[in-house]
Structure formats: C-alpha cells, structure tokens
C-alpha cells in the first residue's frame, strides 16, 4: 500500500510541476507533508533535507556568488570573456561552456553553477541577450563535467567504493575522464546546433530588472551634475577654517551648495592616513586641507574661492565622486498627497528632516540644478537627493511624502564593495583549492568562503548576505531530497530495477547494461544523482557478477547515467538553481533535456563499452 501511495505522490508532484500553476517550492513542500501524513516518512526523515550538507552548501554558495557580483568581479570576468570571444556570440557561448566544464572537473556541479551563474547573467545583460539562452546549457554542462575526474561528483566516489567493497580496484582519478570529455563535446555541439530551437528566448524579469538604469552613475549623467560640480581645497591660511557652514550662508550669498567634504584622519599613529568622507550640513566645521565638493555655477565657485583663499582643483570633478561606500545619490518622487507639494525647496527643511541634500529637481525632463531654494514643488516632480546610504534607505521606508525610485539598498551594497574584486577573486580561488584538496568537507570550505566574503567587506553586512540567497531554490532542493528516502523505504527502487534485469536478461550483458542505464537515468530525473548512484550501483554490481560481465562497465554506466539529469528542474540542484534565474518553466527542461538524453544514450552505449569492454 505504501508503495502505491509513494508513486501516487510522485506522479501528482510531477503533474503539478509540469502544470506550472503552483510554485515549484510549494509543490515540493506539499509532497514532503504528504509523505509524513501518510506515515511513509517520520518527521525527522522528512525534514532531514533542510540539514543536508548540499542544501547548506548551496546557501553558502549564494553568498559567495553575491560577493562576486557586488565587487564587480563577475562583470570583470565577463568583460574578459567578451574580449576573448571578439564579436562572435557563438564563440562566447562555447567559451563559457568550456570554462564551466573545466571548473566542474575539480568541484561539485552545484558549486560550479553557483560560481558561474552571476558571471553568465552579467554577460547576458551586457550583450542585451536573454539569460535563458545560457543558463540551461550552463547547468547541463556542469552536470556532464562531473564525469571528468573521480572527485567531480559524489556518484563517481560511490561507484568506486562499491568496486572496492566487492574486491575490485578503485577507479583512478582520471580513469573516467575520456568518457567525460566525449560527453562534454557532445553536449556543447548539441547546444551550438539546437539551442535556438530547444531553449526559450523570453527575457526574464527577475534577471533583467530595469533598476540598473537608475544607478547613481546614470542619475548623475541624467542630471548633468558633472558640469556643475567643482573641487576646492582649503589651505591652512583660509579664513574659512573653523567655521560652520551655517555661518557662511553659501547658498544665499553665492548660490552654491557644499555637498561633501573629504578629509584625512589624524588620529592614532597616523602611519597610514585614511581619507574619510562627511556629508556637508549646517553644522559641518571646515578644517585645513579639507577637500570641498561644491555644486553650482563656475563663476560663483571662482568668487567663493577668491573670497576665502581656496585652491581650485583643476581636474574635472566627475559626478560619480558623490557615490562612495558611505555616501550616495538617489531619485525620489513626490506622492499625490505629499505635504511637500506647493512648498519651496528652501522652506521644506528636507536636510533637517531626512538628513539628505537636494541636488536637483526633474520636472518632466527639465532639470533645475541652481537657485533651487525658490523652486516650488509640484506633484510629479522628481528630486535628486544625496547623503549617507543609511539615510537613503530610511527614506525609502518613509513613503508618506516621497517614494524612492530604484534599488538604493542594492546600489549601497555595490558601492560598499567597490574596489574589492581582487579580494573576492582570492576568496573564490582559496575556496576552490580547499574543495580540491579536501582539507575540509566541501560544505565547510564553502562556508569559509561565505564568511570571508562578509568579514572582508565584499558584502555589506549579514542582511545583504541573506538577501541574496534564492530561498525558492533552497526550499525546493531541501524538500525534494527526502523523496529518495521514501522510494528506498517502500522498496520501489528495488522492485523496478530487478524487474528490468529479469526482463532484459535474455538479451545478454549489453541488454542489461542498456536497461540499467535507462532506469538509472529515469529515476535520476526526480532524485539526486548521489541517491541514484547509492541505490543502483549495488544492483549493477550484482547483475555484472551474475552474468560474468565486467563490473567496471556497469558501474561506469551508473556514474554516467546518474549525471544525465536534464529533463526536470528537480533532477539536480543545478537545474533548480537556474530555473528561477533563467525564468524557465518545467516544460523548458523537458524540451531541452530529453533530446540531449536521447543523443547521450546512443553515444554512451557506444563509448562506455569501448573504453570499458564488457
């Protein structure tokens, strides 16, 4: 009875996955609950997936991937790949897959996809292409890369251990490599030929948000801040030293506004003087050697410099100097019932209320950047504000008078990680070395990398780290893992696999090899390749021994077929990872995966006996 219930739950889950009417993670949780309610799984067994090292590792890899994006390392790597590929998009595509396969030879396919995912999405956006054209191939090639070395996937280690347990020599580190190389070549050729047919081309809203168009840099360009921004240096003899900005009344006298002050720290031993930034406000006191960033007309700035004996920095001051780890700019819209409507900029006390400066007003495409104190605000006006990122984030939560446009939290995190791409690259390399050398279990190596990303400032804070985790993928994978336990407990695996051996035994060793490869591949679409290998490797060994065939041929077939997890988004963690990022539906994996599995089936049934004769 439990066997029938298990397959019923599995069948209903597949139907719901295919229908795409219910979120994939919710379907997985419902299936998990059904196994518990029907008594097939104990609560501890059902929840075991949430403590599984694979799930924890995936969460950690999301943090590492976020650090790669935040620091600009993904964009740098993408630009390098674009340079190498020239103007050929096809060459770029092949190069990406070759790199994926190479990286995947020495670390898990899940880790490979998590590391490559931000790079691939960044490249797709930069060439105005859809990530959906890249992410399924990324996932599939990473799965095939598991056939390149003994440590590339747990399935290889499992079949090697089964050989040892039965008195045979374990697999060598590169013994399976020839099969893997052929598999990757076939996979790349398949996508080069068929990807425009088997892959969707719709741009994913999740991956291609328009928020980047409202980046601080783009806002500075739109408001033409560069032409009105000047840099003044305060010498030691300036009469401005020691005065508060409120005393100077620069807006009234010169129609100028000091936006930011840079000054060097003189605390401690001062062995390495640190320049820190302060948002200019009424209480700001001017010190000698301060660098003032002044907004306004050039002639007014010259008059100010003359009156207070200031030095003019001749270099053009780009507007992006207003964006730093501490300070930023953002655009806000007035709400329909805002109390600021019909008030002048000078009278609303915006600086006092929100601790932010107003740099300009956008009125239906006309930008007001000077003498703003007398500008009367209207509904529909957009204000460009400048100040500390924390204050901008607070403003985004106070929606009574204004609404912040874009993603200030995102831009604040990017600004905080600016210039740390080499650190992120070093952390990623260190993590990969730890995983290859197996100094620690893979999950610990990933967690070390994730923690280093946070404490080195590649990620702004823990909130930033949690915010970049794809919880849908994490819950989906954690809730699906116990399905293998249910199938094992009810005996479903053994019944089906032994039935195939009985059915195909009359066709000789090759017939049984084909049957075992096929059933392993089919079940691999719904449970992890690790679980598939655990369940089928002993059966393959038993079949080979009973028929007097070469056990290595059968065990290699198990390793290969368990990696052909292409036809469903739950077939492997890598498919679940790219599903959300690529905006895929269940059927997209069926359309792309089944033809590839058919091609691989034919090729592998020739290649495996060639390298490992029956």
C-alpha positions in Angstrom: 0.0 0.0 0.0 2.8 2.4 0.9 4.5 1.7 -2.4 1.3 2.8 -4.3 1.0 5.9 -2.1 4.6 6.8 -2.8 4.3 6.6 -6.6 1.0 8.4 -6.4 2.6 11.3 -4.5 5.4 11.3 -7.0 3.0 11.3 -10.0 0.9 14.1 -8.6 4.1 16.2 -7.9 5.2 15.7 -11.5 1.8 16.8 -12.8 1.9 19.9 -10.6 5.5 20.7 -11.7 4.5 20.3 -15.4 1.4 22.5 -15.0 3.4 25.4 -13.6 0.3 26.7 -11.8 1.8 26.1 -8.4 5.3 27.3 -7.3 7.8 24.5 -7.5 9.0 25.0 -3.9 5.4 24.8 -2.7 4.8 21.6 -4.6 7.9 20.1 -3.0 6.8 21.1 0.5 3.3 19.6 -0.2 4.9 16.3 -1.3 7.0 16.3 1.8 4.0 16.8 4.0 2.1 14.1 2.1 4.8 11.6 2.9 4.6 12.5 6.6 0.8 12.5 6.8 0.6 9.1 5.1 3.2 7.7 7.6 5.8 6.8 4.9 8.3 9.2 6.4 8.9 10.2 10.0 9.0 14.0 10.6 12.8 13.8 11.2 13.3 11.9 7.9 11.1 14.5 6.1 13.0 17.4 7.5 16.4 15.9 7.0 16.8 17.7 3.7 16.9 21.1 5.5 20.0 20.0 7.4 21.6 18.2 4.4 25.1 19.4 3.7 24.2 20.0 0.0 21.5 22.5 1.0 23.7 24.3 3.4 26.4 24.4 0.7 24.0 25.9 -1.8 23.1 28.6 0.7 26.7 29.4 1.2 27.4 29.5 -2.5 24.7 32.1 -3.0 26.6 34.3 -0.5 29.9 33.7 -2.4 28.2 34.4 -5.7 26.8 37.6 -4.3 30.3 38.7 -3.3 31.5 38.0 -6.8 28.7 40.3 -8.2 28.9 43.0 -5.6 32.6 43.6 -6.0 32.4 43.7 -9.8 34.4 40.5 -10.3 31.6 39.0 -12.3 31.5 41.9 -14.6 35.3 42.0 -14.9 35.3 38.3 -15.8 32.5 38.8 -18.2 34.3 41.7 -19.9 37.4 39.5 -20.3 35.4 36.7 -21.9 33.8 39.2 -24.2 37.3 40.4 -25.2 38.5 36.9 -25.9 35.4 36.0 -27.9 35.6 39.1 -30.1 32.3 39.9 -31.8 31.2 36.3 -32.1 28.3 35.4 -29.7 28.7 31.7 -30.6 32.4 31.7 -29.7 31.4 33.4 -26.4 28.8 30.7 -25.8 31.2 27.9 -26.4 34.0 29.5 -24.4 31.6 29.8 -21.4 30.7 26.2 -21.6 34.3 25.1 -21.9 35.2 27.1 -18.8 32.2 25.6 -16.9 33.3 22.1 -17.8 36.9 22.8 -16.8 35.9 24.3 -13.4 33.4 21.5 -12.8 36.1 18.9 -13.2 37.5 19.8 -9.8 34.5 20.9 -7.8 30.8 19.9 -7.4 28.5 20.8 -10.3 26.4 22.8 -7.8 29.4 24.8 -6.8 30.3 25.3 -10.4 26.9 26.7 -11.4 26.6 28.9 -8.3 30.0 30.5 -9.2 29.3 30.8 -12.9 25.7 32.0 -12.5 26.4 35.7 -11.7 29.1 35.8 -14.4 26.8 34.4 -17.1 23.9 36.7 -16.2 26.2 39.7 -16.2 27.5 38.8 -19.7 23.9 38.2 -21.0 22.8 41.6 -19.7 25.9 43.3 -21.1 25.2 42.0 -24.7 21.5 42.6 -24.3 20.7 38.9 -24.6 18.4 36.6 -22.6 20.0 34.6 -19.8 17.6 31.8 -20.7 19.8 31.1 -23.7 22.7 30.4 -21.4 21.6 29.0 -18.1 20.2 25.6 -19.0 23.4 24.8 -21.0 25.4 26.0 -18.0 23.5 23.6 -15.8 23.7 20.6 -18.2 27.4 21.0 -18.9 28.2 21.4 -15.2 26.5 18.0 -14.7 28.5 16.4 -17.5 31.7 17.9 -16.0 31.2 15.5 -13.1 32.4 12.8 -15.4 35.9 14.3 -15.9 37.5 13.3 -12.6 36.9 11.0 -9.7 36.1 13.8 -7.2 33.9 15.9 -9.5 30.7 14.3 -8.2 29.7 12.0 -5.3 28.3 9.5 -7.8 31.8 8.7 -9.0 33.1 8.2 -5.5 30.1 5.9 -4.7 30.6 3.6 -7.6 34.4 3.5 -6.9 33.6 2.4 -3.3 31.2 -0.3 -4.4 34.0 -1.7 -6.6 36.4 -1.7 -3.6 33.7 -3.3 -1.3 33.4 -6.2 -3.8 37.2 -6.8 -4.0 38.0 -4.7 -7.1 40.5 -1.9 -7.6 39.1 1.6 -7.1 38.7 4.0 -10.0 41.7 6.1 -10.8 41.5 9.9 -10.5 41.3 10.4 -14.3 40.0 6.9 -15.3 36.6 8.1 -16.2 38.0 11.3 -18.0 37.8 10.0 -21.6 34.1 9.3 -21.2 33.6 12.7 -19.7 35.5 14.6 -22.4 33.3 13.0 -25.1 30.2 13.7 -23.1 31.1 17.4 -22.8 32.0 17.7 -26.5 28.7 16.1 -27.5 26.8 18.4 -25.1 28.4 21.6 -26.4 27.8 20.6 -30.0 24.2 19.8 -29.2 23.6 23.3 -27.9 25.6 25.0 -30.6 23.3 23.3 -33.2 19.9 23.2 -31.3 19.8 25.9 -28.6 17.7 28.3 -30.7 15.2 25.5 -31.1 15.1 23.9 -27.7 15.7 27.0 -25.4 13.3 29.9 -24.7 14.2 33.4 -25.7 11.9 35.4 -23.4 13.8 38.0 -21.3 13.4 37.1 -17.6 12.0 39.9 -15.5 13.9 38.6 -12.4 17.3 38.7 -14.2 16.9 41.8 -16.3 15.4 44.3 -14.0 15.4 47.9 -15.1 16.8 49.1 -11.8 20.3 49.3 -13.3 19.1 52.1 -15.5 18.6 54.2 -12.3 22.0 53.6 -11.0 23.7 56.5 -9.2 26.1 56.9 -12.1 23.2 57.1 -14.6 21.4 59.6 -12.4 24.5 61.8 -12.3 24.6 61.7 -16.1 20.9 62.5 -16.5 21.0 65.4 -14.1 24.3 66.6 -15.7 25.9 67.0 -12.3 29.4 66.8 -13.7 29.3 70.3 -15.3 28.1 71.9 -12.0 30.4 70.0 -9.6 33.7 71.5 -8.5 36.5 70.6 -6.2 38.1 73.2 -3.8 41.0 72.6 -1.4 41.1 74.5 1.9 44.7 75.8 2.6 46.0 76.4 6.1 45.6 80.2 5.8 42.0 80.2 4.6 39.6 82.3 6.8 37.0 79.6 6.3 38.8 77.3 8.7 37.0 76.7 12.0 33.6 78.0 10.7 30.4 76.1 10.5 28.7 76.1 7.1 25.6 77.6 8.6 27.7 80.7 9.5 29.0 81.0 5.9 25.5 81.1 4.3 26.9 80.0 1.0 23.5 79.2 -0.7 22.2 82.7 -0.1 25.5 84.6 -0.9 26.9 82.5 -3.7 24.0 80.2 -4.9 26.4 77.3 -4.1 26.0 74.2 -2.1 28.8 72.1 -0.5 27.8 68.5 -0.9 30.6 66.5 0.5 33.8 67.0 2.5 36.8 64.7 2.2 39.5 64.9 5.0 42.3 62.8 6.2 42.3 61.2 9.6 44.9 62.5 12.1 44.1 60.0 14.9 46.4 57.5 16.3 49.9 56.9 15.0 48.8 58.2 11.6 51.1 55.7 9.8 48.5 55.2 7.1 46.4 58.3 6.9 42.8 57.4 6.0 40.6 59.7 3.9 37.1 59.7 5.2 34.0 61.5 3.9 31.4 63.6 5.5 28.1 64.8 4.1 28.2 68.5 4.3 25.5 70.0 6.5 24.8 73.2 8.5 26.9 72.0 11.5 29.9 70.9 9.4 33.1 72.6 10.5 35.8 73.4 7.9 39.3 72.1 8.7 42.6 72.9 7.0 43.4 70.6 4.0 39.7 69.7 3.6 38.5 68.9 0.0 35.1 70.5 -0.6 32.8 69.3 -3.4 30.8 72.3 -4.4 27.7 72.4 -6.7 26.9 75.5 -8.7 27.9 77.8 -11.5 31.6 78.0 -12.3 31.7 81.8 -11.9 30.1 81.6 -8.4 32.6 78.9 -7.4 35.5 81.2 -8.5 34.1 84.0 -6.5 33.9 81.8 -3.4 37.5 80.6 -3.9 38.7 84.2 -4.2 36.9 85.4 -1.1 38.1 82.5 1.2 41.5 82.0 -0.4 40.7 78.5 -1.5 42.6 76.5 -4.1 40.7 75.3 -7.1 41.5 71.7 -8.2 41.9 72.0 -12.0 40.9 68.4 -12.6 37.3 67.8 -13.8 35.3 66.5 -10.9 33.2 63.6 -12.2 29.8 63.3 -10.6 30.4 59.7 -9.5 32.6 61.1 -6.7 29.4 61.7 -4.9 29.0 58.0 -4.7 31.2 56.1 -2.2 31.0 53.4 0.4 29.3 55.9 2.8 27.5 58.3 0.6 25.2 58.0 -2.4 22.6 59.7 -4.5 19.0 58.6 -5.4 15.9 59.9 -7.1 12.6 60.3 -5.2 9.1 61.1 -6.5 6.5 63.2 -4.6 3.5 61.2 -3.6 0.0 62.5 -4.7 -0.8 63.6 -1.1 2.7 64.8 -0.2 3.0 67.7 2.3 5.9 69.0 0.2 3.7 69.9 -2.8 3.3 73.7 -3.3 6.2 74.3 -0.9 9.5 75.7 -1.9 12.7 73.7 -1.6 14.1 76.2 0.8 11.1 76.0 3.2 10.5 72.3 3.5 13.6 71.6 5.7 14.5 68.5 3.8 18.0 68.4 5.1 16.9 68.7 8.7 14.0 66.2 8.4 15.8 63.5 6.4 19.5 64.4 6.8 19.8 64.5 3.0 20.7 67.2 0.5 18.5 68.0 -2.6 20.8 68.3 -5.6 18.3 68.9 -8.3 14.7 68.8 -9.4 13.4 66.9 -12.5 10.2 68.4 -13.8 9.0 66.4 -16.8 12.5 66.2 -18.3 13.6 69.7 -17.4 16.3 69.7 -14.8 16.7 72.5 -12.2 20.2 72.5 -10.6 20.8 76.0 -9.4 18.9 78.5 -7.2 16.6 75.8 -6.1 15.7 77.4 -2.8 12.9 79.3 -4.5 11.6 76.4 -6.7 8.1 75.5 -5.7 7.5 71.8 -5.8 4.6 70.2 -7.8 3.1 66.7 -8.0 5.1 64.7 -10.4 8.4 66.3 -9.6 11.4 64.1 -9.0 14.1 65.1 -6.6 17.7 64.1 -6.7 18.9 63.6 -3.2 22.4 63.0 -1.7 23.6 61.7 1.6 24.5 58.7 3.6 23.3 55.4 2.2 21.7 54.5 5.5 19.7 57.7 5.4 18.5 57.0 1.8 17.4 53.5 2.9 15.5 55.1 5.8 13.8 57.5 3.4 12.7 54.5 1.2 10.7 53.2 4.2 9.0 56.6 4.9 6.6 56.7 2.0 4.2 59.4 3.2 5.8 62.3 1.3 8.2 60.7 -1.2 8.9 57.4 -2.9 12.5 56.4 -3.6 12.9 55.1 -7.2 15.2 52.2 -8.0 17.1 50.0 -5.6 19.1 52.1 -3.1 19.9 49.1 -0.9 21.4 47.3 -3.9 23.4 50.3 -5.0 24.6 50.9 -1.5 25.9 47.3 -1.3 27.7 47.7 -4.7 29.3 50.9 -3.5 30.4 49.3 -0.2 32.2 46.5 -2.1 33.7 48.8 -4.7 37.4 48.0 -5.4 37.3 44.6 -3.7 37.2 42.4 -6.8 40.7 41.1 -6.2 39.7 40.1 -2.6 36.6 38.3 -3.9 38.7 36.6 -6.5 41.3 35.5 -3.9 38.5 34.1 -1.7 36.9 32.2 -4.5 40.3 30.7 -5.5 41.0 29.8 -1.9 37.6 28.1 -1.6 38.2 26.1 -4.7 41.7 25.0 -3.5 40.2 23.9 -0.2 37.5 21.9 -2.1 40.0 20.2 -4.4 42.5 19.4 -1.7 39.6 18.1 0.5 41.2 19.7 3.6 37.7 20.1 4.9 34.3 18.7 3.7 33.0 20.7 0.7 30.3 22.4 2.8 32.8 23.7 5.3 35.0 25.0 2.5 32.0 26.9 1.1 31.0 28.3 4.4 34.6 29.5 5.0 34.4 31.3 1.6 31.0 32.8 2.5 32.1 34.1 5.9 35.3 35.6 4.3 33.1 37.5 1.8 31.3 39.1 4.7 34.1 40.0 7.0 36.3 41.4 4.2 33.5 43.8 3.1 32.8 42.1 -0.2 29.3 42.0 1.1 28.0 45.0 3.1 26.5 43.0 6.1 24.7 39.9 7.0 21.4 41.3 5.8 23.0 41.7 2.4 24.2 38.1 2.5 20.7 36.8 3.5 19.0 38.9 0.9 21.0 37.3 -2.0 20.0 33.8 -1.1 17.5 32.3 -3.5 15.2 30.8 -0.9 12.9 29.2 -3.5 15.7 27.1 -4.8 16.9 26.2 -1.3 13.5 25.1 -0.1 12.8 23.2 -3.3 16.0 21.2 -3.0 15.7 20.6 0.7 12.1 19.4 0.4 12.8 17.1 -2.6 15.8 15.3 -1.0 13.6 13.1 1.3 11.8 11.6 -1.8 14.8 9.3 -2.2 14.3 8.1 1.4 10.6 7.4 0.7 11.4 5.4 -2.5 14.0 3.4 -0.7 11.8 2.7 2.4 8.9 1.4 0.3 11.1 -0.8 -1.9 10.0 1.0 -5.1 13.6 1.2 -6.5 14.4 -2.4 -6.0 11.2 -3.7 -7.4 11.6 -1.7 -10.7 15.3 -2.3 -11.1 15.1 -6.1 -10.5 12.1 -6.2 -12.9 14.2 -4.7 -15.7 17.1 -7.2 -15.1 14.6 -10.1 -15.3 13.0 -8.6 -18.4 16.2 -7.9 -20.3 18.5 -10.6 -19.1 17.7 -12.7 -22.2 19.4 -10.0 -24.4 22.7 -10.6 -22.7 25.1 -8.3 -20.9 24.5 -5.4 -23.4 20.8 -5.6 -23.0 21.0 -5.5 -19.2 23.5 -2.6 -19.4 21.1 -0.7 -21.6 18.2 -1.4 -19.1 20.2 -0.4 -16.0 21.5 2.8 -17.7 17.9 3.7 -18.8 16.2 3.1 -15.4 19.0 4.9 -13.6 18.6 7.9 -15.9 14.8 7.9 -15.5 14.9 7.9 -11.7 17.7 10.5 -11.8 15.1 13.0 -13.1 13.4 13.0 -9.7 16.1 12.3 -7.1 19.7 13.4 -6.7 22.5 11.7 -8.7 24.0 10.7 -5.3 20.9 8.9 -4.2 20.5 7.3 -7.6 24.1 6.0 -7.6 23.7 4.7 -4.0 20.6 2.7 -4.9 21.6 1.4 -8.4 25.4 0.8 -8.0 24.9 -2.4 -5.9 22.3 -3.7 -8.3 24.6 -3.1 -11.3 27.4 -4.8 -9.5 25.2 -7.8 -8.7 24.0 -8.0 -12.3 27.5 -7.8 -13.7 28.8 -10.6 -11.4 25.9 -12.9 -12.0 26.3 -12.5 -15.8 30.1 -12.8 -15.7 30.4 -9.3 -17.3 32.9 -6.6 -16.5 31.7 -4.8 -13.3 33.6 -1.6 -14.3 31.4 -1.3 -17.5 28.2 -1.5 -15.4 29.5 0.8 -12.6 30.7 3.5 -15.1 27.3 3.3 -16.7 25.7 4.1 -13.3 28.0 7.1 -12.8 27.3 8.4 -16.3 23.5 7.8 -16.3 23.1 9.4 -12.9 24.6 12.5 -14.3 22.1 12.8 -17.2 19.7 14.7 -15.0 18.3 17.0 -17.7 14.5 16.5 -18.1 13.1 18.1 -15.0 14.0 21.2 -12.9 14.2 18.9 -9.8 16.6 16.4 -11.5 19.6 18.1 -9.9 20.3 21.1 -7.7 21.9 22.9 -10.7 18.6 22.8 -12.6 16.8 24.2 -9.6 19.4 26.9 -9.3 19.0 28.1 -12.9 15.2 27.7 -13.0 14.4 31.0 -11.2 17.4 32.9 -12.6 16.5 32.0 -16.2 12.7 32.4 -15.8 12.2 28.8 -17.0 9.1 26.7 -16.8 9.0 22.9 -16.2 8.5 22.2 -19.9 11.6 24.1 -20.9 13.7 21.4 -19.2 11.7 18.7 -20.9 12.1 20.3 -24.3 15.9 20.8 -23.9 16.7 17.8 -21.8 15.0 14.8 -23.4 16.6 15.2 -26.9 20.0 15.6 -25.2 19.4 12.5 -23.1 18.5 10.6 -26.3 21.7 11.7 -28.0 23.8 10.9 -25.0 22.1 7.5 -24.6 23.2 6.5 -28.1 26.7 7.9 -27.7 27.4 6.5 -24.2 26.2 3.0 -25.2 29.0 3.1 -27.8 31.6 4.9 -25.8 31.4 3.1 -22.4 31.9 -0.5 -23.8 34.7 1.0 -26.0 36.7 2.2 -23.0 35.5 -0.4 -20.6 34.8 -3.6 -22.6 32.0 -5.9 -21.4 
